[in-house]
Amino acid sequence: MTQKCIWCNRQTNKLKQIAVLAKGQIWLPLQDGKAFVCPEHEEEFRIFNDRSRRYGILFISLEALFVFTLVVSGFLGNKYYFFGYLFLASLAAIGLVIFIFPFCSPTTFEFMSVKKSIKIARIIGGVIFAIGAIVIIIVLLSG
């Protein structure tokens, strides 16, 4: 049975099994710190693995903080004017964090490949950021 490249999802016999640091890794579906990757994608995969290990906890913390402020400001937005702005700023911040740190679930990485998952996460993050930023600009200019 041939394996699939974790980076591009291509099934080939020329894959290279590499050992990567899995400590602190919560995104990638690694088995015992090993992954199969095409030789030409090894460096890109190692860079992404190191980045996701280094910034995974920061990503989760920022997303939790901004989702919390989004929910709280959503409930208080109809009583106090300021919370409407905070809601939109939190929405834009969530999109920005997703764009900067394009981490998806391990299931998404397995299904689509790491490369496509990064691209989709960045598109979704950019759209969320644009919606939040455009609406807050429109509200500030109209008001």
C-alpha positions as CSV (number, residue, x, y, z in Angstrom):
1,M,0.0,0.0,0.0
2,T,1.5,3.3,-1.0
3,Q,1.3,6.3,1.3
4,K,0.2,9.8,0.6
5,C,2.3,12.9,0.9
6,I,1.1,14.9,3.9
7,W,2.0,18.2,2.2
8,C,0.4,17.7,-1.3
9,N,-1.8,14.5,-0.8
10,R,-0.2,12.9,-3.8
11,Q,0.0,9.1,-3.7
12,T,3.4,7.9,-5.0
13,N,6.1,5.3,-4.3
14,K,8.8,8.0,-4.1
15,L,7.7,9.3,-0.6
16,K,10.3,9.9,2.1
17,Q,9.5,9.0,5.7
18,I,10.8,11.8,7.9
19,A,11.0,12.2,11.6
20,V,9.8,15.5,12.9
21,L,9.3,16.9,16.4
22,A,5.8,16.1,17.5
23,K,6.1,17.6,21.0
24,G,3.6,20.4,21.2
25,Q,2.1,19.5,17.9
26,I,-1.7,19.5,18.0
27,W,-2.6,20.1,14.4
28,L,-0.8,17.6,12.2
29,P,-1.8,13.9,12.1
30,L,1.6,12.6,12.9
31,Q,2.2,9.0,13.9
32,D,5.0,8.7,16.4
33,G,6.6,11.9,15.1
34,K,6.9,10.5,11.6
35,A,5.3,11.7,8.3
36,F,5.5,10.7,4.7
37,V,6.4,13.5,2.4
38,C,7.6,14.0,-1.2
39,P,11.3,14.9,-1.2
40,E,10.6,18.3,-2.9
41,H,8.2,19.2,-0.1
42,E,10.2,18.2,2.9
43,E,11.6,21.7,3.7
44,E,8.2,23.4,3.4
45,F,6.6,20.8,5.6
46,R,9.3,21.1,8.3
47,I,8.9,24.9,8.3
48,F,5.2,24.5,8.8
49,N,5.6,21.9,11.5
50,D,8.0,24.0,13.4
51,R,5.7,27.1,13.1
52,S,2.6,25.2,14.2
53,R,4.5,23.7,17.2
54,R,5.8,27.1,18.2
55,Y,2.6,29.2,17.8
56,G,-0.2,26.6,18.4
57,I,-0.9,27.7,22.0
58,L,-0.8,31.3,21.0
59,F,-3.3,30.7,18.2
60,I,-5.7,28.9,20.6
61,S,-5.3,31.6,23.2
62,L,-6.0,34.4,20.8
63,E,-9.0,32.7,19.2
64,A,-10.5,31.9,22.7
65,L,-10.0,35.5,23.8
66,F,-11.5,37.0,20.6
67,V,-14.4,34.6,20.6
68,F,-15.1,35.4,24.2
69,T,-15.1,39.2,23.5
70,L,-17.3,38.5,20.4
71,V,-19.9,36.7,22.5
72,V,-19.9,39.2,25.4
73,S,-20.0,42.2,23.1
74,G,-22.8,40.5,21.1
75,F,-24.9,40.2,24.2
76,L,-24.1,43.8,25.4
77,G,-24.1,45.4,22.0
78,N,-27.8,46.4,22.1
79,K,-27.4,48.2,25.5
80,Y,-24.1,50.0,25.1
81,Y,-22.9,51.6,21.9
82,F,-19.2,50.7,22.5
83,F,-19.8,47.0,22.4
84,G,-21.0,47.1,18.8
85,Y,-17.6,48.4,17.8
86,L,-15.9,45.7,20.0
87,F,-18.0,43.0,18.3
88,L,-16.8,44.1,14.9
89,A,-13.2,44.5,16.0
90,S,-13.3,41.0,17.5
91,L,-14.6,39.6,14.3
92,A,-11.9,41.3,12.3
93,A,-9.3,40.1,14.8
94,I,-10.5,36.5,14.5
95,G,-10.1,36.6,10.8
96,L,-6.6,38.2,11.1
97,V,-5.4,35.5,13.5
98,I,-6.7,32.7,11.2
99,F,-4.9,34.4,8.3
100,I,-1.6,34.7,10.1
101,F,-1.8,31.2,11.7
102,P,-3.6,29.0,9.1
103,F,-4.0,26.0,11.4
104,C,-6.8,23.5,10.6
105,S,-7.9,20.3,12.3
106,P,-6.0,17.1,11.8
107,T,-9.0,15.7,9.9
108,T,-8.8,18.6,7.4
109,F,-5.1,18.1,6.9
110,E,-5.6,14.3,6.2
111,F,-8.5,14.9,3.9
112,M,-7.2,17.8,1.8
113,S,-3.4,18.0,2.4
114,V,-1.5,20.5,4.4
115,K,-0.9,22.8,1.5
116,K,-4.6,23.1,0.4
117,S,-5.7,23.5,4.1
118,I,-3.4,26.4,4.6
119,K,-4.7,28.1,1.4
120,I,-8.4,27.6,2.4
121,A,-7.7,28.8,6.0
122,R,-6.1,31.9,4.7
123,I,-8.9,32.6,2.3
124,I,-11.5,32.2,5.1
125,G,-9.5,34.3,7.5
126,G,-9.1,37.0,4.9
127,V,-12.8,37.1,4.2
128,I,-13.7,37.2,7.9
129,F,-11.2,40.0,8.5
130,A,-12.5,42.0,5.4
131,I,-16.1,41.7,6.6
132,G,-15.2,42.9,10.1
133,A,-13.0,45.7,8.9
134,I,-15.3,47.0,6.1
135,V,-18.4,47.0,8.4
136,I,-16.5,48.9,11.1
137,I,-15.2,51.4,8.6
138,I,-18.7,51.9,7.2
139,V,-20.2,52.3,10.7
140,L,-17.5,54.8,11.7
141,L,-17.9,56.9,8.5
142,S,-21.7,56.9,8.7
143,G,-21.9,57.7,12.3
